[in-house]
Amino acid sequence: MNVTASTVSLNVDDVAASSAFLTTHFGFVERMAADGFASLGRDDAALDIVLLRRGNEVLPEEQRDQHAAGLIIALTVTDLAAEDERLRGEGANITMPLREEPWGERLLQVTDPNGVIVQLVEWVAPAGA
């Protein structure tokens, strides 16, 4: 197997709202879009995001009304403190403030208008290491 790209596809109620959130706060670029659909990417990330409006008929019938839930899009970044300050200044909905775990993970979470959680992570030396 040769994997050439990675994409996560999310069913949301308002494609435009999630697209605007990801382009405004996280630098994603809308590469393709149509009614009920948007494909987003970044040149420096190994993950693309596809947004599909719930109920969209391109989905198999059993998947059409499912909603992106219980899913976290985690992005590893540098200088998490600066990202926290930037997101606060932009008015992003920070739903888990910046914190550091004993195993060396610093993280924060924001939530988009459709309830999609984006977690920013920075790895540091664990406490006591």
C-alpha positions as CSV (number, residue, x, y, z in Angstrom):
1,M,0.0,0.0,0.0
2,N,1.2,3.5,-0.9
3,V,-0.8,6.2,0.9
4,T,-0.6,9.5,-1.0
5,A,-2.9,11.7,1.1
6,S,-5.0,11.6,4.2
7,T,-8.5,13.2,4.5
8,V,-11.1,13.2,7.2
9,S,-14.7,13.7,6.0
10,L,-17.2,15.3,8.4
11,N,-21.0,15.5,8.2
12,V,-22.1,18.9,9.5
13,D,-25.3,21.0,9.4
14,D,-23.6,24.2,8.0
15,V,-20.7,23.5,5.7
16,A,-20.0,27.2,5.2
17,A,-19.7,27.9,8.9
18,S,-17.2,25.0,9.5
19,S,-15.3,26.0,6.3
20,A,-15.1,29.7,7.5
21,F,-13.9,28.6,10.9
22,L,-11.1,26.4,9.6
23,T,-10.0,28.9,7.0
24,T,-10.2,31.9,9.4
25,H,-8.6,30.3,12.5
26,F,-6.4,27.6,11.1
27,G,-5.2,28.7,7.7
28,F,-6.9,26.0,5.7
29,V,-7.7,26.9,2.1
30,E,-11.0,25.9,0.4
31,R,-9.8,23.9,-2.6
32,M,-13.2,22.8,-3.9
33,A,-16.7,23.7,-3.0
34,A,-20.2,23.1,-4.2
35,D,-23.7,23.2,-2.6
36,G,-23.4,21.1,0.6
37,F,-19.7,20.3,0.1
38,A,-16.2,21.8,0.7
39,S,-12.8,20.4,0.5
40,L,-10.1,22.1,2.6
41,G,-6.3,21.7,2.8
42,R,-3.1,23.3,3.8
43,D,0.2,23.0,2.0
44,D,2.1,22.3,5.2
45,A,-0.2,19.6,6.7
46,A,-0.7,16.0,5.9
47,L,-4.4,16.2,6.4
48,D,-7.2,17.5,4.2
49,I,-10.7,18.0,5.5
50,V,-13.9,17.4,3.6
51,L,-17.2,18.9,4.9
52,L,-20.5,17.4,3.7
53,R,-23.9,18.8,4.6
54,R,-25.9,16.3,6.6
55,G,-28.5,14.6,4.4
56,N,-26.4,15.0,1.3
57,E,-27.4,12.4,-1.2
58,V,-23.8,11.6,-2.2
59,L,-23.5,9.7,1.0
60,P,-24.9,6.2,1.5
61,E,-28.4,6.4,3.0
62,E,-27.3,5.0,6.4
63,Q,-24.7,7.8,6.7
64,R,-26.6,10.8,5.5
65,D,-28.0,12.0,8.9
66,Q,-25.0,11.2,11.0
67,H,-23.2,14.2,12.6
68,A,-19.5,14.6,13.3
69,A,-19.5,13.8,17.0
70,G,-17.0,12.5,19.4
71,L,-14.2,13.3,16.9
72,I,-11.3,15.6,17.6
73,I,-9.1,17.0,14.8
74,A,-5.7,17.2,16.5
75,L,-3.0,19.5,15.0
76,T,0.5,19.5,16.3
77,V,1.9,23.0,16.4
78,T,4.9,25.0,17.6
79,D,4.5,27.8,20.1
80,L,1.2,26.8,21.5
81,A,1.1,29.9,23.8
82,A,1.2,32.2,20.8
83,E,-1.6,30.2,19.1
84,D,-3.7,30.4,22.3
85,E,-3.2,34.2,22.3
86,R,-4.0,34.5,18.6
87,L,-7.2,32.4,18.9
88,R,-8.4,34.4,21.9
89,G,-7.8,37.6,20.0
90,E,-9.8,36.3,17.0
91,G,-12.7,35.4,19.3
92,A,-12.5,31.6,18.7
93,N,-14.7,29.5,21.0
94,I,-12.0,28.0,23.3
95,T,-13.7,25.1,25.0
96,M,-10.7,23.7,26.8
97,P,-8.2,26.3,27.9
98,L,-4.4,25.7,27.5
99,R,-3.1,23.0,29.9
100,E,-0.2,20.7,30.3
101,E,-0.4,17.0,31.0
102,P,2.2,15.2,33.1
103,W,3.3,13.1,30.1
104,G,4.5,16.3,28.3
105,E,1.5,17.2,26.2
106,R,0.4,20.8,26.1
107,L,-3.0,21.3,24.5
108,L,-6.1,23.4,24.0
109,Q,-9.3,22.9,22.2
110,V,-11.6,25.1,20.2
111,T,-15.1,24.2,18.9
112,D,-16.5,25.3,15.6
113,P,-20.2,26.4,15.1
114,N,-21.1,22.8,14.2
115,G,-19.6,21.3,17.3
116,V,-16.4,20.1,15.5
117,I,-13.5,20.1,18.0
118,V,-10.0,21.2,16.9
119,Q,-7.2,20.4,19.4
120,L,-3.9,22.1,19.1
121,V,-1.0,20.1,20.7
122,E,2.6,20.9,21.5
123,W,5.0,18.3,23.0
124,V,7.3,19.3,25.8
125,A,9.6,17.4,28.2
126,P,7.3,15.5,30.7
127,A,7.2,16.8,34.3
128,G,10.2,15.5,36.2
129,A,12.1,14.4,33.2
